[in-house]
Each structure stands twice: as C-alpha cells, then as structure tokens.
C-alpha cells in the first residue's frame, strides 16, 4: 500500500528480513526474477484490454523525463512510455510540495540493480533524494524492491524486477524492437475520498461491463491481453482526499483537473455498447459515427445510479481498433485468454 512508502524502510536494521506484509508487496513472487517466464494464464472474464495512457501534472517535466530515461531506463521518445502505457505530463506552476497523483505507480523493470545504481547516481547529480526506500530481504547490496520519489511530480513509484524472460516476451507480443529497461505498468493506485471507491467500482461495472474485484487494498479494475499483459487500476478510500474538492480554487483541485486515464476495451462490441450507455446517461455528447471514426470517446464525470456526480476524472475510452493501439491482429479468442 501507499502508506508504507513514507516509513523508514531503509537499509540495515529492520531490512534484514521481510515481514508478511512486505512479502505480499514483492510482486512478482520472491525468486521469480531468476526463473523463466511461463505466462499469466487466462484473462479474467470481463477484463478490459489495457491502460493506454495516464495524464497528470508535473512541476518539472524535465526532471521527470530524466528520472524515467536515466534512472528507470525508459525509451527516449517524445511521450514517456511505461511499457505499453504512455505517461502524459502537463506543466503546472508552483512549488513542488505535494504529489500530483494521489497514490502510486507499481512498475516492473528488467534489471532492478542497475535501476537502483542509476537512481543513486541521479541523487548525487541532483543533490536530492530519489530512492526513498530500498527493500533488501536477503542481501543489503541487492534490492528486492525500490520506492522512488519523482522530483518532477512528487509521486511515488514502487519498482520490482520482472520475471526472467518476461521483458522479451512482452516486446515480442507488442512488436517492439527497443531494449527499454522499463518493462510495464502493473498497477496504478488512485486514492479517493471515503465512499468513492465502491461507487467507482459499480460505475465501471455498469458502464463498461468491466471486471472489478474487491480486496483489502480497495477495488481493482482488471486489464489483460493473451497471457502476456496484465494490469490493474486500484482505487481505495483515503481520508486524506476528503477535503481535496472543498475549495474550488485550491492547489489540489488545479492538480486534479490535470489528471486523466485512458482505457482500451477488449472488443468492438463492448466499445459500442459502452458508448451507448454513456450516451444515454448524458455523459457523452458526440454521435456514434464520429466516435466510430475516431475510435474513442471521453467523459469527465463519474455518476451514481441516480445520475449524481461522485467523482470528476477525465476518462478516454478507446476501441481496440484505434490506430494507436499497440496490440495488433489479435483474434478475439486470444485476447480473451481462450
């Protein structure tokens, strides 16, 4: 979870052994980075296809780019990419005194030790902390997980090493030739005001016919393609978010307006059904011909069964036939994990 990121999980002392809570955090399973990748298995029924992109504010786009390129080993492109998911940043003014995304990103890299070393090199160069925590279960010279703090957005990144062979399997499935160390976004945690997580889960089930599960960590919206891609969007109630929208001119609200998520649904049929539902609810004004041509539609408000807004977050919903979809020529049976 997010809260432990702020605790003093430092090298030495209590880091000699992992407690049960830490073991659960260490995904993939302990030791899996030394074993060959064997696939995820079947996609959960109702899963959407993948998270296309995230939008968020940045106090320094340059600092965030440097962390992702030099620290995490992302490919050098105009838009930052976490595997198949883009990170789209919007410059905001003001002091970097609060995170621009309430939660954290959980990502896999191909080589965690080089990531650790590269981030420590950045710390020396910048004169500020990047590696907030290094979790070392067996050897204090070898990290099992990292918690990084992006100085450009003040957001937390939890980093694990991907299972052996997974990076190559994903590149092959996506038709990528680059050797980016930054493999994929596995989970995006979004902290919401009390009571909102259950409403958001119901909203996704109602409008997107999506697979949403409940756990001790909150609610999870599931994504998957074949046996090579799994992602989750986790949303959890947190009292720290209760006051975020009370002052419409607050700094927090300005940051919130920069946030967005973009999801690919797994079939053309589900895309059309979803559009029909959103259109009937008055959340999307565009006509079907324009939406079909664009391969996407968007909305800014999430509503309950009575039509009352409980969360404002820009969403873009895309068809798998969208020209930017990185998963090409997959038959329906493959996408559904059959």
C-alpha positions in Angstrom: 0.0 0.0 0.0 0.9 3.6 -0.3 1.3 4.5 3.4 4.3 2.3 4.0 6.2 4.3 1.4 6.6 7.1 3.9 8.0 4.9 6.6 11.7 4.5 7.3 12.2 1.3 5.3 16.0 1.8 5.0 18.9 -0.5 4.5 20.2 -2.3 7.6 18.3 -2.8 10.8 14.8 -4.0 10.1 15.6 -4.6 6.4 17.4 -7.9 7.2 14.2 -9.9 6.8 10.8 -9.3 5.2 7.7 -9.4 7.2 4.5 -10.9 5.7 3.2 -7.5 4.6 6.4 -6.8 2.6 6.3 -10.3 1.1 2.8 -9.6 -0.3 4.1 -6.4 -1.8 7.0 -8.0 -3.5 5.4 -8.9 -6.8 6.5 -11.0 -8.7 6.9 -13.7 -6.1 10.2 -13.9 -4.3 12.8 -15.5 -6.6 10.7 -15.4 -9.7 13.2 -13.0 -11.4 15.6 -15.9 -11.6 13.0 -18.3 -13.1 11.9 -18.4 -16.7 8.6 -16.6 -17.5 5.7 -19.0 -18.0 2.9 -16.7 -18.8 -0.1 -15.2 -16.9 -2.6 -17.8 -17.9 -6.2 -17.0 -18.8 -7.5 -13.4 -18.7 -10.2 -12.8 -16.1 -13.6 -12.6 -17.7 -14.7 -9.0 -18.1 -11.2 -7.6 -18.2 -10.6 -4.5 -20.3 -7.7 -4.7 -22.8 -5.0 -2.3 -21.3 -4.3 1.1 -19.8 -3.4 3.3 -22.8 -2.1 6.4 -21.0 -2.2 8.4 -17.8 -2.3 12.2 -17.6 -1.0 14.2 -14.7 0.5 17.5 -13.7 4.3 18.0 -13.4 6.1 20.8 -11.6 9.2 19.9 -13.7 8.7 17.8 -16.9 12.4 17.8 -17.4 13.1 16.2 -14.0 10.5 13.5 -14.5 11.9 12.7 -18.0 15.4 12.5 -16.6 14.3 10.1 -13.9 12.4 7.9 -16.4 15.1 7.9 -19.0 18.3 7.8 -17.0 17.1 6.2 -13.8 14.5 3.7 -15.0 15.9 3.2 -18.5 12.8 4.2 -20.5 13.0 4.6 -24.2 13.8 8.1 -25.3 10.6 9.2 -27.1 8.5 12.4 -27.2 6.0 10.8 -24.8 7.3 8.8 -21.9 6.3 5.1 -22.1 6.0 2.6 -19.2 6.0 -0.4 -21.5 2.7 -0.2 -23.4 1.3 2.7 -21.3 2.1 6.3 -22.0 2.7 9.0 -19.3 1.4 12.4 -20.5 2.6 15.3 -18.4 1.1 18.8 -18.1 3.3 21.6 -16.8 2.0 23.4 -13.7 3.4 26.4 -11.8 4.1 26.5 -8.1 6.3 24.8 -5.6 6.7 21.0 -5.8 5.2 20.5 -2.3 2.5 17.8 -3.0 2.2 14.8 -5.2 0.3 15.4 -8.4 -1.2 11.9 -8.4 -2.8 10.7 -5.1 -1.5 7.2 -5.0 1.4 5.4 -6.7 2.5 3.6 -9.8 3.7 0.0 -9.5 6.1 -0.9 -12.3 8.4 -3.8 -13.4 11.9 -3.2 -14.8 14.2 -5.7 -16.5 17.2 -5.0 -14.2 16.4 -3.7 -10.7 20.1 -3.5 -9.6 21.0 -1.2 -12.5 17.9 0.9 -11.8 19.0 1.3 -8.2 22.5 2.3 -9.2 21.3 4.7 -11.8 18.9 6.4 -9.4 21.6 6.8 -6.8 23.8 8.4 -9.5 20.9 10.9 -10.1 20.7 11.6 -6.4 24.3 12.6 -6.4 23.9 14.7 -9.5 20.7 16.5 -8.2 21.7 16.7 -4.6 18.2 15.4 -3.6 16.6 12.1 -2.6 15.2 9.9 -5.3 15.4 6.4 -3.7 13.1 6.8 -0.7 13.4 3.2 0.3 15.3 0.1 -0.8 13.8 -3.2 0.4 16.5 -5.9 0.7 15.3 -9.2 2.0 18.5 -11.3 1.9 21.4 -9.1 0.9 21.7 -5.4 1.7 23.7 -5.0 -1.6 20.8 -6.3 -3.7 17.4 -4.6 -3.7 14.2 -6.7 -4.0 12.0 -3.6 -4.4 12.5 0.2 -4.6 10.3 3.1 -3.7 11.3 6.1 -5.7 10.1 9.7 -5.4 9.9 11.5 -8.7 11.1 15.1 -8.1 9.1 16.4 -11.1 5.7 15.3 -9.8 6.5 14.3 -6.1 4.7 11.0 -7.0 5.7 7.6 -5.6 6.9 4.7 -7.8 7.2 1.2 -6.5 9.6 -0.8 -8.6 10.2 -4.6 -8.8 12.2 -6.7 -11.2 10.1 -8.6 -13.8 10.3 -12.4 -14.0 13.2 -13.7 -16.1 12.3 -13.6 -19.8 9.1 -11.5 -19.4 10.5 -8.3 -20.9 11.4 -10.2 -24.1 8.0 -11.9 -24.2 6.2 -8.6 -23.9 8.4 -6.9 -26.5 7.7 -9.8 -28.9 3.9 -9.7 -28.3 3.8 -5.9 -28.8 6.2 -6.0 -31.8 8.8 -3.7 -30.1 12.4 -3.8 -31.0 13.9 -1.5 -28.4 15.5 -2.8 -25.2 14.0 -0.4 -22.7 14.7 -1.4 -19.1 11.3 -0.1 -18.1 9.0 -3.0 -18.9 5.5 -2.3 -17.8 3.0 -0.6 -15.6 1.5 -3.3 -13.5 -0.8 -1.3 -11.2 -2.0 2.3 -10.8 -3.2 3.1 -7.3 -5.7 6.0 -7.0 -6.6 7.3 -3.6 -10.2 8.7 -3.4 -12.4 10.3 -0.8 -14.2 8.0 1.6 -17.1 6.1 0.0 -16.0 6.8 -3.6 -14.1 3.5 -4.3 -17.3 1.3 -4.0 -19.2 3.8 -6.2 -16.4 3.8 -8.8 -16.3 0.0 -8.9 -20.1 -0.1 -9.5 -19.7 2.7 -12.2 -17.1 0.7 -14.2 -19.2 -2.5 -13.9 -22.4 -0.7 -15.0 -21.0 1.3 -17.9 -18.0 -0.8 -19.1 -19.2 -4.3 -18.2 -15.8 -4.5 -16.5 -14.2 -7.0 -14.2 -13.9 -5.2 -10.8 -12.8 -7.1 -7.7 -12.6 -6.1 -4.0 -9.7 -6.7 -1.7 -8.2 -5.4 1.4 -6.3 -2.9 -0.8 -9.5 -1.4 -2.2 -11.2 -2.2 -5.6 -9.4 -3.3 -8.7 -10.4 -2.7 -12.3 -8.7 -5.5 -14.4 -7.0 -5.4 -17.8 -5.4 -8.2 -19.8 -4.4 -9.4 -23.2 -3.4 -13.0 -24.1 -1.1 -14.5 -21.5 1.5 -11.6 -21.8 -0.2 -8.5 -20.3 -1.9 -7.9 -17.0 -2.7 -4.5 -15.4 -4.9 -3.2 -12.7 -6.3 0.2 -11.7 -6.7 0.1 -7.9 -8.8 2.7 -6.2 -9.0 3.0 -2.4 -10.8 5.3 0.1 -8.4 7.5 1.9 -9.4 10.2 4.4 -6.6 12.5 3.2 -8.6 13.0 0.0 -11.8 14.1 1.7 -11.1 17.8 1.7 -9.5 17.9 -1.8 -12.5 19.3 -3.5 -13.9 21.5 -0.8 -12.1 24.7 -2.0 -12.7 25.0 -5.7 -9.7 27.3 -6.1 -7.2 25.2 -4.1 -3.9 24.0 -5.5 -5.1 20.4 -5.1 -8.1 21.0 -7.4 -5.8 22.5 -10.0 -3.7 19.4 -10.0 -6.8 17.2 -10.1 -8.0 18.8 -13.3 -4.8 17.7 -15.0 -5.4 14.1 -14.2 -6.8 11.6 -16.8 -6.9 7.9 -17.6 -7.3 6.2 -21.0 -8.5 2.6 -21.3 -8.8 0.3 -24.2 -11.8 -2.1 -24.1 -11.2 -5.6 -25.4 -13.7 -5.7 -28.3 -15.5 -3.5 -30.8 -18.8 -4.8 -29.5 -18.0 -3.8 -25.9 -16.9 -0.4 -27.2 -20.2 0.3 -29.0 -22.2 -1.0 -26.0 -20.2 1.3 -23.6 -20.8 4.3 -25.9 -24.5 3.6 -26.0 -24.6 3.5 -22.1 -22.6 6.7 -21.7 -24.6 8.5 -24.3 -28.0 7.5 -22.8 -26.7 8.8 -19.4 -25.9 12.1 -20.9 -22.1 11.8 -20.2 -21.1 11.8 -23.9 -22.5 14.3 -26.4 -20.8 13.0 -29.6 -22.7 10.9 -32.2 -21.8 7.3 -32.9 -20.4 8.0 -36.5 -17.8 10.5 -35.1 -16.9 8.1 -32.3 -16.6 5.1 -34.5 -14.4 7.0 -36.9 -12.2 8.4 -34.1 -12.1 5.0 -32.3 -12.6 6.8 -28.9 -14.9 8.9 -26.7 -14.3 10.8 -23.5 -16.2 11.9 -20.4 -15.3 13.9 -17.3 -17.7 12.8 -14.6 -18.5 9.5 -12.9 -22.1 9.3 -11.7 -24.1 7.0 -9.4 -27.2 5.1 -10.2 -29.3 8.3 -9.7 -27.1 10.3 -12.1 -25.4 12.3 -9.3 -21.7 13.1 -9.8 -19.4 11.5 -7.2 -16.0 11.9 -8.9 -14.6 14.2 -11.6 -11.8 12.5 -13.5 -11.3 12.7 -17.3 -11.6 9.3 -19.0 -10.9 8.4 -22.6 -12.3 5.1 -23.7 -10.8 3.5 -26.8 -11.7 0.8 -29.3 -9.1 -2.0 -29.8 -9.1 -0.8 -33.5 -7.8 2.6 -32.5 -4.8 3.4 -34.7 -2.6 3.9 -31.6 -3.5 0.5 -30.0 -0.2 -1.4 -29.6 -1.8 -4.8 -29.6 -2.4 -5.7 -33.3 -4.0 -8.5 -35.1 -5.1 -10.4 -32.0 -8.1 -12.7 -32.6 -10.8 -12.4 -30.0 -10.1 -15.9 -28.6 -6.5 -14.9 -27.9 -7.5 -11.6 -26.3 -10.0 -13.3 -24.1 -7.4 -15.8 -22.9 -9.0 -18.8 -24.6 
